[in-house]
């Protein structure tokens, strides 16, 4: 009886070890598919802070999915007005989390974005318009309406 107990315990131990190894291999394989951080914030030569590529980004790659809060334009004032996006209606504004608020303007942008409704709420999805080199600053166009509402023309 004691011999059978040792065989059963040995079998359970070996099975547990093999299952652990298999799970580890599965997790490691999946981890390589997890997107690594693509950008960092630094000092911009254009204006204040800017967002820069930490590595090469290919055309079409999603750079960041930024959660956003949709509020009314009456909720926004002062300097924050320069950091919000247009929402789903004429009076709605998106307060974007993450690095989304820190991209500078260019009339020849290398990044664009679209608004997406998810089960958790609105997200602003930033993606590459072209291949972007490591260290390059990322820009999107603020659009003509942004400049018109500030009674100034685009710097470019």
ROLUMLUM-750179 format. One record per residue (C-alpha): residue in one letter; x, y, z. Coordinates in steps of 0.1 Angstrom, whole numbers, padded with zeros to 4 digits, always signed. Example, Ala and Ser with C-alpha at 12.3 -4.5 7.8 and 13.67 -1.06 7.14 Angstrom:
% residues 2
a+0123-0045+0078
s+0137-0011+0071
***
This chain:
% residues 156
x+0000+0000+0000
x+0028+0024+0009
x+0045+0017-0025
x+0013+0026-0043
x+0011+0059-0023
x+0046+0068-0034
x+0038+0061-0070
x+0006+0082-0069
x+0023+0111-0051
x+0052+0109-0076
x+0028+0109-0105
x+0009+0139-0091
x+0042+0158-0085
x+0055+0151-0121
x+0021+0160-0136
x+0021+0193-0116
x+0056+0202-0128
x+0048+0194-0164
x+0016+0215-0162
x+0035+0244-0147
x+0061+0242-0175
x+0033+0241-0202
x+0015+0271-0186
x+0048+0290-0184
x+0055+0284-0221
x+0020+0295-0230
x+0023+0327-0210
x+0057+0335-0223
x+0045+0331-0259
x+0016+0354-0252
x+0038+0380-0235
x+0057+0386-0267
x+0025+0397-0283
x+0018+0424-0257
x+0025+0459-0270
x+0055+0474-0254
x+0056+0511-0246
x+0061+0530-0279
x+0064+0566-0268
x+0078+0589-0242
x+0072+0625-0232
x+0100+0650-0235
x+0110+0686-0243
x+0097+0696-0277
x+0115+0720-0300
x+0081+0731-0312
x+0063+0740-0280
x+0066+0728-0244
x+0063+0691-0241
x+0061+0667-0270
x+0057+0629-0276
x+0086+0610-0291
x+0089+0575-0305
x+0109+0551-0283
x+0114+0527-0313
x+0104+0525-0349
x+0067+0527-0355
x+0052+0513-0387
x+0025+0530-0408
x-0009+0520-0394
x+0003+0509-0360
x-0018+0519-0331
x+0004+0541-0309
x-0020+0545-0279
x-0056+0540-0269
x-0065+0569-0247
x-0095+0567-0224
x-0115+0599-0225
x-0142+0617-0206
x-0169+0634-0226
x-0180+0667-0210
x-0197+0698-0223
x-0178+0728-0236
x-0191+0748-0206
x-0171+0724-0183
x-0138+0734-0200
x-0120+0767-0195
x-0087+0784-0192
x-0056+0765-0204
x-0074+0732-0205
x-0093+0745-0236
x-0061+0740-0255
x-0059+0703-0245
x-0093+0689-0253
x-0108+0673-0284
x-0141+0677-0301
x-0167+0652-0289
x-0197+0636-0304
x-0218+0668-0306
x-0210+0704-0313
x-0209+0713-0276
x-0192+0681-0264
x-0155+0679-0256
x-0132+0650-0248
x-0108+0652-0220
x-0082+0626-0230
x-0060+0606-0206
x-0026+0592-0213
x-0002+0609-0237
x-0031+0620-0261
x-0032+0655-0248
x+0005+0661-0253
x+0010+0657-0291
x+0019+0690-0308
x+0004+0703-0341
x+0018+0699-0376
x+0001+0706-0409
x+0020+0676-0421
x+0012+0651-0393
x+0027+0617-0388
x-0001+0606-0365
x-0039+0607-0368
x-0067+0597-0344
x-0102+0585-0343
x-0129+0584-0316
x-0141+0549-0306
x-0170+0540-0283
x-0160+0510-0262
x-0178+0491-0234
x-0158+0512-0209
x-0166+0545-0226
x-0150+0567-0253
x-0114+0562-0264
x-0093+0583-0287
x-0072+0559-0308
x-0039+0573-0320
x-0022+0556-0350
x+0007+0562-0373
x+0001+0578-0407
x+0035+0567-0420
x+0066+0550-0407
x+0081+0569-0378
x+0117+0567-0367
x+0130+0561-0332
x+0134+0595-0315
x+0111+0613-0339
x+0085+0636-0324
x+0049+0627-0331
x+0024+0652-0344
x-0012+0653-0354
x-0031+0681-0370
x-0053+0702-0347
x-0075+0711-0377
x-0087+0744-0390
x-0115+0747-0364
x-0090+0746-0336
x-0071+0776-0350
x-0103+0795-0360
x-0117+0793-0325
x-0085+0808-0312
x-0085+0836-0338
x-0051+0826-0351
x-0037+0808-0381
x-0018+0776-0380
x+0019+0781-0374
x+0027+0760-0405
***
